[in-house]
Amino acid sequence: MKEQAEPVSAMAELPKETREFLARLRPDDLETLEDGVRLINAVKTVGTFFKWLIVGLLGFVVGAVMLYESIVKIVGWHRGI
């Protein structure tokens, strides 16, 4: 999204319905819309973080189980001798 766009040229590229919608907005509506966009971006960022946190934790658990099983096998081999 452009921070400082020329209003006339930017509005010309939009569909007619969008231009009409934006023309009806009051200044406080625009602030609310901007806050909503920031909120959605923050939610997406946090969601991505938690997705990778869960993937990392699952990977750690699976790796720990595999390591434990390998250690148990090696100890079993040594006790069997």
N, C-alpha and C positions, 0 to 999 in steps of 0.2 A: 504494500500500500504506500503510495506517495505521501510524504509529509506535507510538502508545499506544492500542490498541483494547481494549475491555472483552472479556476472554476468553469470558465466558459468552454474551453477545449475539452476538459474532462467530462463535463455534463453532456456534450454533444455526442460522445461515444456510447453513452448509456441508452438502454431501451426507453421508450416513451413512458411506460408504466413506472419505471424506476425513477425517472426524472420527476414525474408527478408526485410520487411518494416522498422523495427528498424535498421537494418544494413545500410540502405541507408540514414538514417538521419544524418545531420550535427549537430555539437554542438549547434548552434543557433536554429536549429529546435527543439532540445530537450528542450531548455529553453522556447521556445514558447509553446511547448506541456505542460510543467509543469505549465506555467502561465495560460494556458487554463483550466487545471484541477482545479487550485485554483479559477479561475473565476467562473466556474460551481458550485463549492462548496459554494462560496459566494452568488451566485444567488439563490441556493436552500435554504440557510439559511434565506436570506431576504424574499424569497417567503413564507417560513413557518411562519416567523414573521408576515407578512401582512395577511396571511390566518387567524391566530388566532386573530389578531387585528380586522379584519372584523367580525369574529364570536363573539368576545367580544362586539363590538359596537352594533351588531344586538341584542344580548342578553340584553344589557343595554336598548335599545330602547323598545323592547318588554316588559321587566320588568317594565319600567317607564309607559308605556301605561296601563299595568295591574294594577299597583299601583294607577294611576289616576282614572281608572274606579272604583276601589274598594272604593276610597275616595269619589267619586261622589255618589255611592250607599249609603254609610254610612251617608253622609250629607243629602241625600234624605230621608232616614228613619227618621232622627231626625226632619226634617222639616215637615214631614207628620204626626207627632204625635200631 
